[in-house]
Amino acid sequence: MLVAPSLIPRKPGERIKTDRRDARKLAQLFRAGLLTEVHPLTEEDEAARDLSRARDDLREDLTRARHRLSKFLLRRAITFTGKKAWTNAHRRWLESLRFDNPADSAVVADYLLAIEHIEQRLKSLLVHVERLGHDPRYAKAVATLRCFRSIDTLSAVGYAVELHNFDRFTSARRLMSFVGLIPGEHSSGERRRQGSITKTGNSHVRRLLIEAAWNYRHRPHVGASLRERRKGQPPRVIALADRAMLRLHRRYERLTHRGVLPQKAVVAMARELAGFIWAALSPLASQAAAH
Protein backbone atom coordinates (compact mmCIF):
# COMPACT_ATOMS: atom_id res chain seq x y z
CA MET A 1 0.00 0.00 0.00
CA LEU A 2 1.44 3.33 -1.10
CA VAL A 3 0.45 6.24 1.14
CA ALA A 4 0.41 9.98 0.44
CA PRO A 5 2.86 11.57 2.97
CA SER A 6 1.05 14.91 2.88
CA LEU A 7 -2.19 13.24 4.01
CA ILE A 8 -0.77 11.45 7.07
CA PRO A 9 -2.47 12.87 10.22
CA ARG A 10 -0.09 14.79 12.50
CA LYS A 11 -0.55 16.14 16.01
CA PRO A 12 0.09 19.90 16.31
CA GLY A 13 2.46 19.58 19.30
CA GLU A 14 4.46 16.60 18.06
CA ARG A 15 8.13 17.66 18.05
CA ILE A 16 9.99 14.36 18.39
CA LYS A 17 10.55 12.35 15.24
CA THR A 18 12.38 9.02 15.16
CA ASP A 19 12.11 5.95 12.96
CA ARG A 20 10.68 3.93 15.84
CA ARG A 21 7.97 6.53 16.54
CA ASP A 22 7.16 6.85 12.84
CA ALA A 23 6.82 3.08 12.44
CA ARG A 24 4.54 2.82 15.47
CA LYS A 25 2.41 5.75 14.33
CA LEU A 26 2.05 4.38 10.80
CA ALA A 27 1.02 0.96 12.13
CA GLN A 28 -1.60 2.51 14.41
CA LEU A 29 -2.99 4.75 11.68
CA PHE A 30 -3.06 1.86 9.21
CA ARG A 31 -4.97 -0.31 11.68
CA ALA A 32 -7.44 2.52 12.25
CA GLY A 33 -7.93 3.06 8.50
CA LEU A 34 -6.67 6.65 8.63
CA LEU A 35 -4.07 6.41 5.85
CA THR A 36 -4.92 7.60 2.35
CA GLU A 37 -3.79 5.23 -0.39
CA VAL A 38 -2.54 6.68 -3.68
CA HIS A 39 -2.19 5.04 -7.09
CA PRO A 40 0.92 6.30 -8.92
CA LEU A 41 0.96 6.32 -12.69
CA THR A 42 3.29 4.22 -14.79
CA GLU A 43 5.73 6.03 -17.05
CA GLU A 44 3.50 5.27 -20.07
CA ASP A 45 0.37 6.56 -18.33
CA GLU A 46 2.16 9.70 -17.18
CA ALA A 47 3.41 10.39 -20.71
CA ALA A 48 -0.14 9.99 -22.06
CA ARG A 49 -1.50 12.34 -19.40
CA ASP A 50 1.17 14.95 -20.19
CA LEU A 51 0.24 14.76 -23.88
CA SER A 52 -3.42 15.42 -23.08
CA ARG A 53 -2.54 18.30 -20.75
CA ALA A 54 -0.18 19.80 -23.34
CA ARG A 55 -3.14 19.99 -25.70
CA ASP A 56 -5.14 21.82 -23.01
CA ASP A 57 -2.24 24.23 -22.48
CA LEU A 58 -2.13 25.03 -26.18
CA ARG A 59 -5.88 25.60 -26.25
CA GLU A 60 -5.53 28.12 -23.42
CA ASP A 61 -2.60 29.79 -25.18
CA LEU A 62 -4.69 30.13 -28.33
CA THR A 63 -7.52 31.75 -26.37
CA ARG A 64 -5.13 34.23 -24.77
CA ALA A 65 -3.54 35.11 -28.12
CA ARG A 66 -6.94 35.74 -29.67
CA HIS A 67 -7.99 37.87 -26.73
CA ARG A 68 -4.86 40.01 -27.06
CA LEU A 69 -5.68 40.78 -30.68
CA SER A 70 -9.38 41.42 -30.08
CA LYS A 71 -8.68 43.74 -27.14
CA PHE A 72 -6.08 45.64 -29.17
CA LEU A 73 -8.66 46.24 -31.90
CA LEU A 74 -11.26 47.20 -29.32
CA ARG A 75 -8.93 49.90 -27.97
CA ARG A 76 -8.78 51.26 -31.52
CA ALA A 77 -12.62 51.15 -31.76
CA ILE A 78 -12.42 48.54 -34.53
CA THR A 79 -15.14 45.89 -34.29
CA PHE A 80 -16.16 42.99 -36.51
CA THR A 81 -19.73 43.31 -37.84
CA GLY A 82 -20.10 39.68 -38.87
CA LYS A 83 -21.99 36.94 -37.02
CA LYS A 84 -19.15 34.99 -35.43
CA ALA A 85 -15.47 35.61 -34.70
CA TRP A 86 -12.60 33.42 -35.87
CA THR A 87 -14.42 32.11 -38.91
CA ASN A 88 -13.03 32.35 -42.46
CA ALA A 89 -14.90 35.61 -42.95
CA HIS A 90 -13.44 37.00 -39.74
CA ARG A 91 -9.92 35.98 -40.85
CA ARG A 92 -10.33 37.73 -44.17
CA TRP A 93 -11.55 40.83 -42.35
CA LEU A 94 -8.50 40.80 -40.07
CA GLU A 95 -6.13 40.47 -43.01
CA SER A 96 -7.83 43.37 -44.80
CA LEU A 97 -7.30 45.83 -41.94
CA ARG A 98 -5.05 48.79 -42.70
CA PHE A 99 -3.63 51.28 -40.18
CA ASP A 100 -2.18 54.74 -40.55
CA ASN A 101 0.42 54.06 -37.86
CA PRO A 102 3.08 51.50 -38.89
CA ALA A 103 3.40 50.40 -35.25
CA ASP A 104 -0.25 49.28 -35.21
CA SER A 105 0.26 47.29 -38.40
CA ALA A 106 3.29 45.56 -36.89
CA VAL A 107 1.38 44.67 -33.72
CA VAL A 108 -1.57 43.16 -35.62
CA ALA A 109 0.76 41.21 -37.92
CA ASP A 110 2.65 39.84 -34.92
CA TYR A 111 -0.57 38.82 -33.11
CA LEU A 112 -1.87 37.08 -36.25
CA LEU A 113 1.43 35.26 -36.69
CA ALA A 114 1.33 34.07 -33.06
CA ILE A 115 -2.24 32.79 -33.52
CA GLU A 116 -1.37 30.91 -36.70
CA HIS A 117 1.68 29.39 -35.03
CA ILE A 118 -0.33 28.11 -32.06
CA GLU A 119 -3.03 26.74 -34.36
CA GLN A 120 -0.44 24.77 -36.33
CA ARG A 121 1.05 23.38 -33.10
CA LEU A 122 -2.43 22.45 -31.91
CA LYS A 123 -3.24 20.60 -35.13
CA SER A 124 0.02 18.66 -34.89
CA LEU A 125 -0.67 17.70 -31.28
CA LEU A 126 -4.26 16.68 -32.00
CA VAL A 127 -2.98 13.98 -34.33
CA HIS A 128 -1.01 12.41 -31.49
CA VAL A 129 -3.95 12.67 -29.08
CA GLU A 130 -6.31 10.99 -31.54
CA ARG A 131 -3.72 8.26 -32.10
CA LEU A 132 -3.62 7.77 -28.34
CA GLY A 133 -7.34 7.03 -28.42
CA HIS A 134 -6.58 3.84 -30.40
CA ASP A 135 -3.94 2.67 -27.93
CA PRO A 136 -4.96 -0.73 -26.46
CA ARG A 137 -4.64 0.70 -22.93
CA TYR A 138 -7.33 3.32 -23.57
CA ALA A 139 -9.24 2.15 -26.66
CA LYS A 140 -12.06 0.42 -24.76
CA ALA A 141 -12.61 3.31 -22.33
CA VAL A 142 -12.51 5.87 -25.15
CA ALA A 143 -15.00 3.89 -27.25
CA THR A 144 -17.33 3.61 -24.24
CA LEU A 145 -17.15 7.30 -23.40
CA ARG A 146 -17.82 8.32 -27.00
CA CYS A 147 -21.30 6.84 -26.62
CA PHE A 148 -22.22 9.76 -24.38
CA ARG A 149 -23.51 13.02 -25.74
CA SER A 150 -20.89 15.79 -26.13
CA ILE A 151 -17.97 13.40 -25.46
CA ASP A 152 -15.84 12.71 -28.52
CA THR A 153 -12.31 11.38 -28.95
CA LEU A 154 -10.37 14.32 -27.49
CA SER A 155 -12.40 14.63 -24.30
CA ALA A 156 -12.70 10.83 -23.98
CA VAL A 157 -8.91 10.53 -24.09
CA GLY A 158 -8.74 13.23 -21.41
CA TYR A 159 -11.02 11.22 -19.11
CA ALA A 160 -9.15 7.97 -19.78
CA VAL A 161 -5.63 9.25 -19.15
CA GLU A 162 -6.55 11.37 -16.12
CA LEU A 163 -8.57 8.68 -14.31
CA HIS A 164 -6.49 5.80 -15.75
CA ASN A 165 -7.56 3.15 -13.19
CA PHE A 166 -11.25 2.78 -12.41
CA ASP A 167 -10.69 -0.11 -10.00
CA ARG A 168 -9.82 2.41 -7.28
CA PHE A 169 -13.27 4.02 -7.41
CA THR A 170 -15.49 1.63 -5.47
CA SER A 171 -18.55 3.86 -5.89
CA ALA A 172 -19.80 6.71 -8.03
CA ARG A 173 -19.57 9.07 -5.05
CA ARG A 174 -15.84 8.36 -4.75
CA LEU A 175 -15.35 9.49 -8.34
CA MET A 176 -17.46 12.60 -7.72
CA SER A 177 -15.34 13.37 -4.67
CA PHE A 178 -12.11 12.77 -6.60
CA VAL A 179 -13.00 15.48 -9.11
CA GLY A 180 -14.24 17.90 -6.43
CA LEU A 181 -17.90 18.02 -7.48
CA ILE A 182 -19.48 17.13 -4.14
CA PRO A 183 -20.70 20.00 -1.91
CA GLY A 184 -18.65 21.09 1.07
CA GLU A 185 -20.31 20.61 4.43
CA HIS A 186 -20.08 22.14 7.89
CA SER A 187 -22.69 20.38 10.03
CA SER A 188 -23.04 19.88 13.75
CA GLY A 189 -25.80 18.24 15.79
CA GLU A 190 -29.17 18.57 14.10
CA ARG A 191 -27.98 21.44 11.93
CA ARG A 192 -26.77 20.53 8.43
CA ARG A 193 -25.07 23.19 6.37
CA GLN A 194 -23.77 22.53 2.85
CA GLY A 195 -21.76 24.97 0.77
CA SER A 196 -20.31 25.14 -2.70
CA ILE A 197 -18.43 22.26 -4.28
CA THR A 198 -15.08 21.36 -2.77
CA LYS A 199 -13.07 21.83 -6.02
CA THR A 200 -10.48 19.36 -4.71
CA GLY A 201 -8.86 16.59 -6.69
CA ASN A 202 -8.47 16.49 -10.45
CA SER A 203 -9.39 19.87 -11.94
CA HIS A 204 -8.87 18.68 -15.54
CA VAL A 205 -11.60 16.04 -15.32
CA ARG A 206 -13.87 18.49 -13.48
CA ARG A 207 -13.53 20.99 -16.32
CA LEU A 208 -14.29 18.30 -18.93
CA LEU A 209 -17.38 17.20 -17.01
CA ILE A 210 -18.73 20.73 -16.70
CA GLU A 211 -18.06 21.47 -20.37
CA ALA A 212 -19.93 18.31 -21.36
CA ALA A 213 -22.80 19.01 -18.95
CA TRP A 214 -23.61 22.31 -20.68
CA ASN A 215 -24.73 20.36 -23.78
CA TYR A 216 -27.29 18.37 -21.80
CA ARG A 217 -29.40 21.53 -21.42
CA HIS A 218 -30.78 20.91 -24.89
CA ARG A 219 -33.55 18.52 -25.82
CA PRO A 220 -32.39 14.86 -25.82
CA HIS A 221 -31.49 13.92 -29.36
CA VAL A 222 -29.26 11.34 -31.04
CA GLY A 223 -27.69 13.00 -34.05
CA ALA A 224 -25.82 11.46 -36.96
CA SER A 225 -22.40 11.95 -35.35
CA LEU A 226 -23.44 10.34 -32.05
CA ARG A 227 -25.16 7.49 -33.89
CA GLU A 228 -21.96 6.83 -35.81
CA ARG A 229 -19.87 6.80 -32.62
CA ARG A 230 -22.19 4.25 -31.04
CA LYS A 231 -21.87 1.65 -33.80
CA GLY A 232 -20.66 -1.69 -32.44
CA GLN A 233 -20.80 -0.65 -28.80
CA PRO A 234 -22.50 -2.72 -26.05
CA PRO A 235 -26.26 -2.11 -25.68
CA ARG A 236 -25.82 -1.61 -21.93
CA VAL A 237 -23.50 1.36 -22.48
CA ILE A 238 -25.79 2.92 -25.11
CA ALA A 239 -28.82 2.53 -22.82
CA LEU A 240 -26.84 4.11 -19.99
CA ALA A 241 -25.84 7.05 -22.19
CA ASP A 242 -29.49 7.56 -23.21
CA ARG A 243 -30.55 7.49 -19.56
CA ALA A 244 -27.94 10.14 -18.80
CA MET A 245 -29.25 12.32 -21.64
CA LEU A 246 -32.84 12.15 -20.38
CA ARG A 247 -32.08 12.47 -16.68
CA LEU A 248 -29.65 15.38 -16.96
CA HIS A 249 -31.94 17.34 -19.24
CA ARG A 250 -34.87 16.85 -16.84
CA ARG A 251 -32.67 17.88 -13.94
CA TYR A 252 -31.63 21.08 -15.67
CA GLU A 253 -35.24 21.95 -16.47
CA ARG A 254 -36.33 21.22 -12.89
CA LEU A 255 -33.53 23.21 -11.25
CA THR A 256 -33.82 26.27 -13.47
CA HIS A 257 -37.61 26.25 -13.05
CA ARG A 258 -37.02 26.51 -9.29
CA GLY A 259 -34.87 29.59 -9.87
CA VAL A 260 -31.44 27.97 -9.61
CA LEU A 261 -28.80 29.76 -11.68
CA PRO A 262 -27.87 27.89 -14.88
CA GLN A 263 -24.22 27.73 -13.77
CA LYS A 264 -25.15 25.94 -10.54
CA ALA A 265 -27.56 23.66 -12.36
CA VAL A 266 -24.82 22.62 -14.80
CA VAL A 267 -22.45 21.81 -11.92
CA ALA A 268 -25.13 19.56 -10.44
CA MET A 269 -25.53 17.91 -13.85
CA ALA A 270 -21.76 17.42 -14.11
CA ARG A 271 -21.79 15.61 -10.76
CA GLU A 272 -24.46 13.22 -12.02
CA LEU A 273 -22.63 12.79 -15.33
CA ALA A 274 -19.61 11.60 -13.33
CA GLY A 275 -21.86 8.94 -11.81
CA PHE A 276 -23.00 7.75 -15.24
CA ILE A 277 -19.39 7.60 -16.44
CA TRP A 278 -18.48 5.53 -13.39
CA ALA A 279 -21.36 3.16 -14.14
CA ALA A 280 -20.13 2.78 -17.73
CA LEU A 281 -16.45 2.22 -16.98
CA SER A 282 -16.18 0.73 -13.50
CA PRO A 283 -15.67 -3.06 -13.34
CA LEU A 284 -17.81 -3.14 -10.17
CA ALA A 285 -20.75 -1.53 -11.94
CA SER A 286 -20.37 -3.94 -14.89
CA GLN A 287 -20.41 -6.95 -12.58
CA ALA A 288 -23.49 -5.67 -10.77
CA ALA A 289 -25.30 -5.13 -14.08
CA ALA A 290 -24.38 -8.67 -15.19
CA HIS A 291 -25.92 -10.18 -12.06
N, C-alpha and C positions, 0 to 999 in steps of 0.2 A: 504494500500500500504506500503510495507516494503522497505526502502531505504538503500542503502549502504552508511554508514557514510564517508568512505574514498573517495567517489566520489561526495560529496557535494561541489559545487564551493565555494571557499573562496578568499576574497580580500587579497592581500599581506600585506596591512597596517592596517588590522582590528585587534585592540588590546583590544577591549571591548567586553566581552561576558556576556550576561545575558539571563535568560529564555525568557523575553519579546522580546529581539532582535532576539534570535534564532527562536522563534515562528513566528515572522514577516518575517524573512528571508526565512524560510521553506515555508511559505504560498506563498510568492512572487515567489520563485523558482518553486514550484509546479504548480502555475498558468502559468508560462512561459514554463513549460515542460522541465526543466533543471535538474530534479532529476532522478537518475537511479534506477529503481526498481530491486530488487533481489528476487529470489525464493528459500527459504531455503528448505533443504531436511528434510523429516521426519526421525525419528530414524531408521525405517526399511530400507529406501532408503540409508541412510548414512552407515548402517551396510553392505548393499549389495555392495556399492561402495568401502568400505574399504576391503572387501573380494577380489574384482577384483584387486584392487591396490596391495594387499598383494601378489597376484599371479605374478604381474609384478615385484615386488621387488625381489621375489625369482628367477625369470627368469634372472634378472640382476645379482644377487648374483652368479648364476650358471655360467654365462658368465665370471664373474671376476675370479671365482675359476679355470675355465678351462684355462683362460689366464695365471694365475700364474704358473700352471703346464707346459704349453707349452713354456712359456718364460724361465722357469728354465731349461728345456731340451735344448732349443736353446742355452743357455749360455754354456751348456756342449757339443755343436755341435752334438746333437742327434736329428735326424729328422725322421719322419714317411714317408716311401716310398709308402704307399698305396694311393688309390684314394681320400678318404674322411676321415676327422678326426671324432672322437667320434662315429664311427660305432662299431659293434661287433669285427671286425678285429682290429680296432685301440685299443679297450679295451684289447684284448688279447695281443697285442704288448706291451702296457703299463705294463701289469702284468708280462710280460716275461723279462723286463729290469732288469739288474743286474749291480751293481756299486762296484767298489773297495773300495770306502770310505763309511763306515757305516752311516756317517752323510747324504750323498746323498740319500741313501736307506730310511732313516727315513723321509726325506723331501718328497720324492715321495709318500711314503706310507701315510703320513699325508694329502697331497694334494688329493690323490685318495679317502681317507676316507671322506674328506670334500665334494668332488663332489658327492659321493654316498649318503651322508646324505642330501644334498640339493635336489638331484633328488627324494629321497623318500618323502621329505616334499612337493615337487612340485606335485608329483603324488597324495598325500593325499589331497592337496588343490584343485586340478583339479576336483576331485569328487564333492566337494562342489560347485564349480563354475558351473559345468554342471548341478547339481541339481537346481541351481538358475535359469538356463535357462528355467526350467519348472514351475517356480513360476507364478501364475496367473497375477501378476503385470507386468511381463516382457515377458511372453510366446508369446504373439502376436507380439511384436516388434522383439523378437529374431527370430521367424519363418519367419517374413518378411525380415529381414536383411540377413538370410541364403540363400535367393534366389539370392543374388548378388555373383558374382565371387570373390573368395578369402576371403569371410566372412563366417566363420563357427561359431560354438556355442560359443567358448571362446571369440573371438573378438566381436561377436554380443552381448554377455552379457556385454562386456566392453562399447560398444556404449549405450546400454539401461540404464545401471546404472549411467553412467556419464552424459548423457543428460536428462534422467528421466522424463522430462515434455516437450513434443513437442508443447504444446499450446502456450508457450512463444515465439516461433520462428514464427513470422508472415510472414516471407519470407525466401527463401533459402539464400539470402545474409546475413540475420541476423545470420543464423547458421554458414556460412563461417566466418563471423566476430567473432563469439563466440569462434571458435577454432583457430583464428589467421592466417587464410590462405589468407586473402585479402592483396593486396600490400599496403605498406605505401605510403603516398603522401605528397608532399610539393609543392603546386601550388600557383601561384599568377598571377592575371591578365590573359593575354592570354597564359602564360607559364604554362604547366602542366608537373610536374615531379613526377614520381612514382618510388619507391624503392623496396626493398625486402619485403617479407611478414612481418606482424606486430609481429607474434609469441606471441600475447596476448591471454588471455582466457585459455581454457582447453587444456593443453599440451598432456594429455593422449589420448584424441580423435584425436588430430592432428597427433600423432604418429601412431595410428591405421589406419587413413585414408591414410597416406603416405605409410605405409607398404602394405596396400591393393592395392594402385595405382600402385605399381611396377609390379604387376601381370597382369595389363591391357596392358603392352607392347606387350604381346604375341598375336598371332592370336586369334580372338574370337572363342571360342569353348565351348560347353556344354558337360562336361564329365559325367561319370557315377555317381560320388559323387555329383556333382551339380544337376544332374537330380533327384537323390534320395531326396535331400533336398527340391526340389521344389514341390514334390508331395503333392497335396491337397491345394496348395496355390492359392490365387486369380489370375486370368489371368492378371489383370491390373498390379500387382506387378511383375509378371514374364516378361511381355512385357517391363516394365520400366527397369528391370535389364538387359534385352537383349539390349535395347537402350543404356544403360550405357556402356556395353561391346563394342559395335560398335563405339560409339562416342569417348570414351576415347582412344581406340586403334588408331583411325584415328587422334586424336589430337596429340598423341605421335609421330606418323609417320610424321605428318606435321611439328611439332616443331623441331624435330631432323633433318629433311631434311633442315630446314632453318639454322641449325647450333647451335640451342639451346642445352645447355648441358643436358644430360639425367636427372641429378638431378633436374634441374629447370623445365624440362618438366613434371616430375613426380609430383612435387609440384602443378603445374597447373592442372594436372589430379586429384590430391587429392581434390582440391578446387571444381572441377566439380562433383566429386563423392559425396561430401558433399551435393551438390544440389540435386542429385538423391536420396540420403537417405532422405533428407527433403521431397521430393515429395512422397516417399513411406510411410513415417511415420506420416507426419503432417496431422491433421484433416482438415486444410484449403485446402490443396492440394487434399485430398480425396473428399471433397465437390465440389471443382471446377471440378474435373474429372467426378463426378456424373452428374453435370449439363451440 
